Amino acid sequence: MSQPVFTPVTEPEQIATLANLAETIWREYFPEFLEEGELEYLLEAMLSVEVLTKQIADEDYEYFFIDLDGKHIGFFGIIAHDEYLFLSKLYIVEPERGHGYGTQAFEFIKDCAQRYELDCIRLTCARNNKRSLDIYEHMGFRNIGEIDTDMGDGYQMNDFLLEWKFD
């Protein structure tokens, strides 16, 4: 099995590619959780070129492609806070799920947390996304609360707040 490479996303062309990859993954994965209008709205609000560019340039987010044999098979985004590393996004294209690439990405993410001298990683996950919640639980995350976020235009994100700690 080939090993994935984690490529930083910094250039405008990379950000555009990331936004397209995100749209492809979201359109495949999220229709069972989101209505069509909601899917469109959230893609624009969370994963547009403009939003991603601002997060990288002004808000200290770091995005990485998950590359396998020269092809982008997924991506993740992180941001260091004072007491934890926030895993903002972690997505892999459907044909490559279940091969351990998410776990390998998470090992890299743990290395990032250690580089920032942080002892835990947090993320949010939709409360109705059982598949992802099961994966995160298997990786050692525990549920530490609920967060409801008004996304505007009548849409609300209803998430669990999950945390993983170094032993």
N, C-alpha and C positions, 0 to 999 in steps of 0.2 A: 504494500500500500504506500502510495506517495504521501509525503508529509506536506501539510499546508504551510504556506508562507504568509506572514502578516505584514501587509504593505501599508504604510501610512498614506492617508489621503490628505493632500495639501494643495494641490494645483487645481485651477478651475476646471480643466478637462476631467480630472479624477472626480471632482465633486459632481459634475454632470453625469458621469458614468455611475456613480454611487446612487444618485437620485433615480436613475433609470432602473438600476438593479433593485432598489427598494420597491419601486412601483411594481416590477415584475413579481417579486416575492409576495408583496401584500395582496396583489390581485389573485394570486394562487392560494394563499393561506387564509386570509381573513374573511372571505365572503360568508363563511358559516357563523362568524361572530358579529359582523357589521353589515348594516344596510348599505346599498349602493351609494346613496348620497353621503352617508357618513364616511364611507371608505374614501371617496373623492375629497371630502373636506379635510379628513385627517392626513391624507397624503400631502395635501397642499400646506397644512398647518405644521406638520412635523418633519416632512422629508423632501420638501421642494429644494431646488438649487439655492434659492435665496435664504431659506431657513438654515440649511446645512452650512452655507458660506458664512453666515453671521455667527453660528455656533462655533465654527472653527476659528474665525478671525477675531471675534470679540468676546467670546464666552468661555474660552479655554477647553472646549471639547476636542477630543482626539478621535478620529475615525480611522479604521483600518479595513482594508479588503482582506478577506480570507481567500487566498489564491492557491489553486491546485493545478500543477502542470501548466502554469501560465494563464489560467482562466480564473476569473472572479466567480467564486462559488458562494460567496456570502460577505457579510461585513458586520462590524460592531462599532459602537461608539461608547466612549468613557469620558468621565470628568472627575477630577480629584476635588473632593470637599475637605474641610478641615479634619473630619474624623473618619471618613470612609471614601472609597472609590465608588462612584455611581456608574453602573453598567446601564447605559441609556438604551442601547439596542443591540440585539444579537440575532441575526437572521442568516439562514442558509437556504439555498435553492433546493427545491423538492427532491430532485434526483440524488443529491449528495447528503441528505439527512439520514441519520442512523448509521453513519460510518465512523463516528468518533471525532469528526472535525470540530463540532461544537465544544466537545470536551477539551480538545487540543487548544482551541481558541481560549477557553476558560483558563487553562494553565498559563497562557501568555498574559491574560488579564490579571491573574494572581501575581505574576511577576511585575506587572505595572503597579499594582497596589503596593508591593514591597518596595519598589523603586521610590514611591511617594511616601514610604514609611507609614503606611496605613494598615490597620489590622483587620479591616472588614470590607466587604463589597456588598452594596445594596442595589436592588433593582425593583421595578414595579412590573407586575404582570396582571393582565385582565383576569378578574375573578372567574369569568366563564371560559377561560382558556385552559381547560384541564390538561391537554397534551403538554403544553409548555410548563404548567405548574408541576406536573409529574416529573418532567425532566429536571427542573430546578431542584425539586425535593431530592431526587436521586443524586444530584451533584452536591448535596449537603446544605442547601439553603433552607432557612426556616422562616415561617410567616411571623412577622412582628407587628402587623397592623393592616389597616385598610386606608386607602386614600381615594377620595372622590374628587375629580378635577373637572371643573366646567371648562370645556374646550371652545365654547362659543357656538353661536348659530344653533342652539338647542341640543348640542351634543355633550355628553358627559362620559368621562373615563372612570370606570369603577374597578380599581386595582387593589391587589394585595401588595404590601411592601414586604419584600423578602430580603434576608440578610444571610451572608456567608462569612464566617470568621476563621482566621488562622488559629490553629490549636496552640 
